[in-house]
Amino acid sequence: MAPILSDPVFYLAAIPAVILVGLSKGGLGGAMALIGVPLMALVVPPVQAAAILLPILIVMDIVSLWAWRGFYDRRLLAIMLPGAMLGIGIGWLTAAVVTADHVRLIVGVVTLLFFLRWVADKLRKSERVAGHSPAKGVFWGTVAGFTSFVAHAGGPPYQVYALPLKHDPKLYTGTSVIFFAVVNAVKLVPYFALGQFDATNLTASLLLVPVAPLATLAGAWIVRRMKAEIFYPLMYGMILIISIKLIHDGAAGLWGW
């Protein structure tokens, strides 16, 4: 048996990580997912943590698709998913050149600026409901696909486009579930091609999978009972936490902060 599979410390970090990601997958904000991956990376290398987590994400996606069936914005998916496929392809082609730390830092700065713009609109009482824009949607879809592939950080770019649409929380969550279910399924191909999966990682994924549906359904249960006036401030609060976390992790990796 591989060392990590018999190491209790691995499970002490991995099980809470899966729970946090599952709550996020259920619709309770992307910050929990960003905390989950680094938590698992405390006991295994970051690349291995990502490889172990991806099959679990697929299971969570299946549960989320069932929990949020019938809630989706067809136009958003039609606009953003082609860009996401392009972004995944770019990530695959540049995997040996672009580091996850560079991506985390850039996404963190963009996300922080997005949050600050929302705060400024709130202070000016000029918050607007955006309409669909194919150009913006394809751009942010491409960024989301790329950052999801390279650093499991596709949530913030997706939110930059999706949150200003001011969907009902159920519609917002159901649409994001479909978007990332497709993205994660497509990511399996290049991950296999790059040799990210082996017997140890897949076994670890299998052992952790039973936690995934329970955490995902718990997140969905909470969001279904949340009003829009609570949901959106919570999402923007998560955006702030995500941006700080990404900037910190990216800077720490690049400059040893």
C-alpha positions as CSV (number, residue, x, y, z in Angstrom):
1,M,0.0,0.0,0.0
2,A,1.3,3.5,-0.9
3,P,2.4,5.5,2.1
4,I,-0.3,8.1,1.9
5,L,-3.1,5.5,1.9
6,S,-2.1,4.2,5.3
7,D,-1.2,7.6,6.8
8,P,-3.9,8.9,9.2
9,V,-2.5,12.5,8.8
10,F,-3.5,12.3,5.1
11,Y,-7.1,11.6,6.0
12,L,-7.1,14.3,8.7
13,A,-6.4,16.9,6.0
14,A,-8.1,15.2,3.0
15,I,-11.6,14.6,4.5
16,P,-12.1,18.2,5.7
17,A,-10.8,19.3,2.3
18,V,-13.4,17.2,0.5
19,I,-16.2,18.5,2.8
20,L,-15.3,22.1,2.1
21,V,-15.1,21.5,-1.7
22,G,-18.4,19.6,-1.5
23,L,-20.2,22.5,0.3
24,S,-18.8,24.8,-2.4
25,K,-20.0,22.5,-5.2
26,G,-23.5,22.5,-3.6
27,G,-23.6,26.2,-4.2
28,L,-22.1,27.7,-1.0
29,G,-19.4,29.9,-2.6
30,G,-16.1,29.2,-4.2
31,A,-13.9,30.2,-1.3
32,M,-14.4,26.9,0.4
33,A,-13.1,25.0,-2.7
34,L,-10.0,27.2,-2.8
35,I,-9.4,26.4,0.9
36,G,-9.9,22.7,0.3
37,V,-7.2,22.2,-2.2
38,P,-4.4,23.9,-0.2
39,L,-5.5,22.0,2.9
40,M,-5.0,18.7,1.1
41,A,-1.7,20.1,-0.2
42,L,-0.4,20.3,3.4
43,V,0.1,16.5,3.3
44,V,0.8,15.7,-0.4
45,P,2.4,17.8,-3.2
46,P,-0.1,20.3,-4.8
47,V,-0.1,18.5,-8.2
48,Q,-0.9,15.2,-6.5
49,A,-3.6,16.9,-4.4
50,A,-5.2,18.3,-7.6
51,A,-5.1,14.9,-9.3
52,I,-6.7,13.1,-6.3
53,L,-9.4,15.8,-6.1
54,L,-10.4,15.8,-9.8
55,P,-12.3,12.4,-9.8
56,I,-14.0,13.5,-6.6
57,L,-15.1,16.7,-8.3
58,I,-16.7,14.7,-11.1
59,V,-18.7,12.8,-8.5
60,M,-19.7,16.1,-6.8
61,D,-20.7,17.4,-10.2
62,I,-23.0,14.5,-10.8
63,V,-24.7,15.0,-7.4
64,S,-24.9,18.7,-8.1
65,L,-26.5,18.2,-11.5
66,W,-29.2,16.1,-9.9
67,A,-29.7,18.5,-7.0
68,W,-30.0,21.6,-9.3
69,R,-31.8,19.9,-12.2
70,G,-34.0,22.3,-14.2
71,F,-32.2,25.5,-13.1
72,Y,-30.0,26.9,-15.8
73,D,-29.4,29.8,-18.1
74,R,-29.1,28.3,-21.6
75,R,-27.7,31.6,-23.1
76,L,-24.9,31.9,-20.5
77,L,-23.8,28.3,-21.2
78,A,-23.9,28.8,-24.9
79,I,-21.7,31.9,-24.6
80,M,-19.2,30.8,-22.0
81,L,-18.7,27.0,-22.6
82,P,-17.0,27.4,-26.0
83,G,-14.5,29.9,-24.4
84,A,-13.9,27.4,-21.6
85,M,-13.0,24.7,-24.0
86,L,-10.5,27.0,-25.7
87,G,-9.1,27.9,-22.2
88,I,-8.6,24.3,-21.3
89,G,-6.8,23.7,-24.6
90,I,-4.5,26.7,-23.9
91,G,-3.8,25.4,-20.4
92,W,-2.9,22.0,-21.8
93,L,-0.6,23.4,-24.5
94,T,1.1,25.8,-22.0
95,A,1.2,23.3,-19.0
96,A,5.0,23.1,-19.1
97,V,5.5,26.9,-19.3
98,V,2.9,28.7,-17.2
99,T,3.0,28.1,-13.5
100,A,0.0,27.8,-11.2
101,D,1.4,30.6,-9.0
102,H,1.4,33.1,-11.9
103,V,-2.2,32.2,-12.6
104,R,-3.2,32.5,-9.0
105,L,-1.7,35.9,-8.7
106,I,-3.2,37.3,-11.8
107,V,-6.7,35.9,-11.1
108,G,-6.5,37.2,-7.5
109,V,-5.7,40.7,-8.6
110,V,-8.5,40.7,-11.2
111,T,-11.0,39.3,-8.7
112,L,-10.1,41.9,-6.1
113,L,-10.7,44.7,-8.6
114,F,-14.0,43.1,-9.4
115,F,-15.0,43.1,-5.7
116,L,-13.8,46.7,-5.3
117,R,-16.0,47.8,-8.3
118,W,-19.0,46.2,-6.7
119,V,-18.3,48.0,-3.4
120,A,-18.0,51.3,-5.3
121,D,-21.3,50.7,-7.0
122,K,-22.9,49.9,-3.7
123,L,-21.6,53.1,-2.2
124,R,-22.8,55.2,-5.2
125,K,-26.1,53.2,-5.1
126,S,-25.6,52.6,-8.8
127,E,-25.5,48.8,-8.8
128,R,-26.7,47.6,-12.2
129,V,-28.1,44.4,-13.5
130,A,-26.0,43.4,-16.5
131,G,-27.2,41.8,-19.7
132,H,-25.5,39.0,-21.7
133,S,-22.5,40.0,-23.8
134,P,-21.1,37.3,-26.1
135,A,-17.7,39.0,-26.3
136,K,-17.3,39.3,-22.5
137,G,-18.8,35.9,-21.9
138,V,-16.4,34.1,-24.3
139,F,-13.4,36.0,-22.8
140,W,-14.3,35.2,-19.2
141,G,-15.2,31.6,-20.2
142,T,-11.8,31.2,-21.7
143,V,-10.1,32.6,-18.6
144,A,-12.2,30.3,-16.4
145,G,-11.3,27.3,-18.5
146,F,-7.6,28.1,-18.4
147,T,-7.4,28.9,-14.7
148,S,-9.5,25.9,-13.8
149,F,-7.0,23.7,-15.7
150,V,-3.8,25.2,-14.4
151,A,-4.8,26.1,-10.8
152,H,-8.3,24.8,-10.1
153,A,-9.2,28.5,-9.9
154,G,-12.0,28.8,-12.5
155,G,-14.6,30.1,-10.1
156,P,-13.6,33.8,-9.9
157,P,-13.4,34.4,-13.7
158,Y,-16.8,32.7,-14.1
159,Q,-18.3,34.9,-11.3
160,V,-16.9,38.1,-12.9
161,Y,-19.3,37.5,-15.8
162,A,-22.2,35.6,-14.1
163,L,-22.7,37.6,-10.8
164,P,-23.6,40.9,-12.4
165,L,-26.5,39.1,-14.3
166,K,-28.2,39.0,-10.9
167,H,-29.9,35.7,-11.4
168,D,-32.1,34.1,-8.8
169,P,-29.7,32.2,-6.5
170,K,-31.2,28.8,-7.7
171,L,-30.7,29.8,-11.4
172,Y,-27.2,31.1,-10.7
173,T,-26.2,28.0,-8.8
174,G,-27.7,25.5,-11.3
175,T,-26.0,27.2,-14.3
176,S,-22.6,27.3,-12.6
177,V,-23.0,23.6,-11.7
178,I,-23.5,22.7,-15.4
179,F,-20.7,24.9,-16.5
180,F,-18.1,23.4,-14.2
181,A,-19.4,19.8,-14.6
182,V,-18.6,20.2,-18.3
183,V,-15.3,21.8,-17.6
184,N,-14.2,19.1,-15.1
185,A,-15.3,16.3,-17.5
186,V,-13.3,17.8,-20.3
187,K,-10.2,18.3,-18.1
188,L,-10.0,14.5,-17.5
189,V,-8.6,14.0,-21.0
190,P,-5.5,16.3,-20.7
191,Y,-5.0,15.2,-17.1
192,F,-4.7,11.6,-18.2
193,A,-2.5,12.6,-21.2
194,L,-0.1,14.5,-18.8
195,G,0.2,11.5,-16.5
196,Q,-1.6,13.0,-13.5
197,F,-3.4,9.8,-12.6
198,D,-1.8,6.7,-11.2
199,A,-3.0,3.8,-9.0
200,T,-2.2,5.6,-5.7
201,N,-4.0,8.8,-6.6
202,L,-7.1,7.0,-8.0
203,T,-7.2,4.8,-4.9
204,A,-7.1,7.8,-2.6
205,S,-9.9,9.4,-4.7
206,L,-12.0,6.2,-4.3
207,L,-11.5,6.1,-0.6
208,L,-12.6,9.8,-0.2
209,V,-15.6,9.7,-2.6
210,P,-18.2,8.6,0.0
211,V,-17.8,12.0,1.7
212,A,-18.5,13.9,-1.5
213,P,-22.2,13.5,-2.0
214,L,-23.2,14.3,1.6
215,A,-21.2,17.5,1.6
216,T,-22.5,18.5,-1.8
217,L,-26.1,17.9,-0.9
218,A,-25.6,19.9,2.4
219,G,-24.4,22.9,0.4
220,A,-27.4,22.7,-1.9
221,W,-29.8,22.4,1.0
222,I,-28.4,25.6,2.5
223,V,-28.5,27.6,-0.8
224,R,-32.1,26.5,-1.5
225,R,-33.2,28.3,1.7
226,M,-31.2,31.4,1.1
227,K,-32.8,34.7,-0.1
228,A,-31.2,36.8,-2.8
229,E,-30.5,39.7,-0.5
230,I,-28.4,37.3,1.6
231,F,-27.0,35.2,-1.2
232,Y,-25.3,37.9,-3.2
233,P,-23.6,39.7,-0.4
234,L,-22.3,36.3,0.7
235,M,-21.0,35.6,-2.8
236,Y,-19.2,38.9,-2.9
237,G,-17.8,38.3,0.5
238,M,-16.5,35.0,-0.8
239,I,-15.1,36.8,-3.8
240,L,-13.0,39.0,-1.4
241,I,-11.7,36.0,0.5
242,I,-10.9,34.2,-2.7
243,S,-9.0,37.2,-4.1
244,I,-6.9,37.6,-0.9
245,K,-6.2,33.8,-0.8
246,L,-5.1,33.7,-4.5
247,I,-2.9,36.8,-4.2
248,H,-1.2,35.4,-1.1
249,D,-0.7,31.9,-2.6
250,G,0.6,33.2,-5.9
251,A,3.0,35.7,-4.2
252,A,4.2,33.1,-1.7
253,G,4.9,30.7,-4.5
254,L,6.7,33.3,-6.7
255,W,8.6,35.3,-4.1
256,G,8.5,33.2,-1.0
257,W,6.2,35.5,1.1
